Amino acid sequence: MSTLRSMLGAAVLTALALTAVACSEKNPGGTDDTKADGGGNCAPSSRNDEIRLGLAPACEGCHLIGNKPFFASLTAFENGLVYDERYVKRGDPENSMLIQMLKGTAPGSYPQMPPGQPYSELVTNGRVTLTTEQVEAWIRDLPPAPERLEAPDPEAFHVRRLSAEEMVVSLMEQLGLTLEDFVSTSDPNWRNKAYVVNGGKLFLWPGDWAPGISGEYVSDSRSVERFDALGGGNSLLYRKRDVSFGPSAAQTLVQMSQAWCVRAVDKKNNKAVLRYVTLADTSSNNPDAVRKNMRALYLRMLGQPPSDAEAKELYERVYVPLEAQSTRLAWIGVCASLIRHPLWITY
């Protein structure tokens, strides 16, 4: 039980770390580059940064990554939005598209940003504290752009959580699992029809991916609900991805890691997890093979070899205690603990 608690603790600590990166709702929008842009907390480093942090709760859901990552950093905010006259006309807030989008009067296909709810309502319900009037005042007094905006730092890196889509696809690949391990294949044309999910598999699947999940009573209809809990978006329902890693995502990942590792260990002739051992090999009769397999699995799941200390801790704190019950349970535990590792959850 203590081993399982420690595994859950790792996921919770990762959730707290990722949440801390985003700061709180009252001081939002910080990213991992805030140290470079203004200190180790989310205090704004400039007036432009103050506006970035103020708009972030409403905007970073769509613009933290992707082709318009305006809120990934202060540099991205200034280069991509503040000093681009398509969005902000210095000294002229009324004709700035940023203001028009906040008010829902912008021309084109997207008259309102964020979509779905007027910005003024977000201010009223307290999700954001920066008012449209304050943004207008900022544009009115916006100083000219520096002669040369800060160039991207090739040494800088940005840490984010894996999206729910990335988690599902990469985990199936890493564990040697396929759709056939989760859905019914009794119909010869099953690949071209809504999937009938076998019960008890704890399958996750995006709600907007074709051909979808069957609504038949024999199908596990909660596959899409679990995907949503993991932070997945749904373009058909206008639901954005959750870029944080909160309690719902952590709990779903814990359940997913256990269930999918069971499938991988139990799958016949699957070398993804048991590459150098069989369930007959133990720490007593073949310790070298057990340790070799553990190192290989660590490398496969986390993309880097473990240090001697990390390998020793995984062996002594996870594998050996669970092996007392069975080698099957021991490898399931090792597999699940690696999926909950911060290096697996983040990118």
KAFEN-V198372 format. One record per pair of residues at least 24 apart in sequence whose C-alpha atoms are under 8 Angstrom apart, sorted by the first residue. I is the first residue (numbers start at 1). J is the second residue. Records with the same first field share a line. If there is no record, write none. Layout:
I: J + J
This chain:
3: 317 + 318
7: 337 + 340
8: 254 + 340
10: 340 + 341 + 342
11: 250 + 254 + 340 + 341 + 342
12: 247 + 250
14: 245 + 342 + 345
15: 244 + 245 + 246 + 247 + 250
16: 245 + 246
18: 160 + 161 + 244 + 245
19: 244 + 245 + 246
22: 244
25: 57 + 127 + 128
26: 128 + 129
27: 53 + 54
28: 53 + 54 + 56 + 57
29: 53 + 54 + 55 + 56 + 57 + 60 + 71
30: 73
31: 72 + 73 + 158
32: 158 + 159
33: 73 + 156 + 157 + 158
34: 73
37: 73 + 74
48: 74 + 78 + 82
49: 74
51: 130 + 135 + 138
52: 77
54: 128 + 129 + 130
55: 128 + 130
57: 127 + 128
58: 114 + 119 + 122 + 127 + 128
59: 113 + 114
61: 240 + 241 + 242 + 243
62: 240 + 241
75: 149 + 150 + 151 + 152
78: 149
79: 149
83: 145
88: 139
89: 139
90: 139 + 140 + 141 + 142 + 143 + 144
91: 139 + 140 + 141 + 142
92: 139 + 140
93: 136 + 137 + 139 + 140
94: 136
99: 132 + 135 + 136
102: 132
103: 132
116: 238
159: 346 + 347
160: 243 + 346 + 347
161: 243 + 244 + 245 + 345 + 346 + 347
162: 345 + 346 + 347
163: 231 + 232 + 241 + 243
164: 227 + 230 + 231 + 232
165: 206 + 232
168: 204 + 205
174: 272 + 300 + 301
175: 260 + 261 + 264 + 272 + 273
176: 264 + 270 + 271 + 272
177: 263 + 264
181: 263
195: 219
196: 220
197: 221 + 223
201: 259 + 260
202: 255 + 256 + 259 + 260
203: 256
206: 232 + 233 + 234
207: 234 + 236
208: 234 + 235 + 236
226: 252
253: 340
254: 336 + 340
257: 335 + 336 + 337 + 339 + 340
258: 332 + 333 + 336
261: 332 + 335 + 336
262: 332
265: 328 + 331 + 332
272: 297
273: 297 + 331 + 335
279: 327 + 328
280: 327
281: 327
282: 323 + 327
283: 320
291: 315
294: 334
297: 335
298: 338
301: 338 + 339 + 344
302: 338 + 343 + 344
